[in-house]
């Protein structure tokens, strides 16, 4: 855009899931830099809201009750949407930035009567969500990760996502809890998981919310991919990483299958080799 859209009260939208909310955090720094004096809230489903813990520059998490929206009785879901739309209208936002790009996210911004509603153009925008936006950002139709897709929306607005976001800062007292781990312990909240990941030398796991949380903590990642797409769902490039995946001819796919051939094809030796390759890689603060 030739110049940033004037705004004093901004609503960022990425409803869920946890891993997608964490990935969108990286783009938030670009929005915050573009609007240094604005109040910026984030509309998120309550089940994924923990993915925003410790996010600098965020004024408030506006939590959408996911269970009520998925109630068996459609009238309950409709009443919830209407009630929530009234709450958003009372907040008097003048700009929404929709990183989710589905009908539900676009409808909430539209029903809140936010005058300027920015989101993606098709094919990134799904379910006709672009019809409820006032401005649709065309994203190059190339095969990119969701980190790059989010960054493209920030660039369209006139901003830029920093190559190395600020180091994640957690409560030092919480991190100190893990100075001496007992023989048996439980992880209850996301903040505790982040503190534990921050102390880890390496994370090994599948494409999931915890994998993206590990990158947020600056921890090197061995990411095991089976049916999910290794380009769209790749870990953040801000940490050392190895992707372990075997092409079995039918992956990636959206459905998955009982045979799980793509997961069975990943051998323990391949994962071990990737892990050993990362152990000497330098840690990078993000």
Protein Blocks (a to p, Z undefined) as FASTA:
>chain_A
ZZdcddfbdcdddfbdfklmmmmmmmmmmmmmmmmmbccdddddfklmmmmgoiahiabd
cdddfklmmgfblklmmmmmmmmmmmmmmnopabdcdfkopaklmmmmmmnopabacddd
dfkbgghlmmmpcbdcdddfbdddfklmmmmmmmmnopacdfbdcdddddfklmmmmmpc
cfbdcdfblmlmmmmmmmpmbdcddddfklmmmmmnopacddddfkbcfklmgccfkbcc
ddddddehjaccfkopaklmmmmmpcfklmmmmmmmmmmpccddZZ
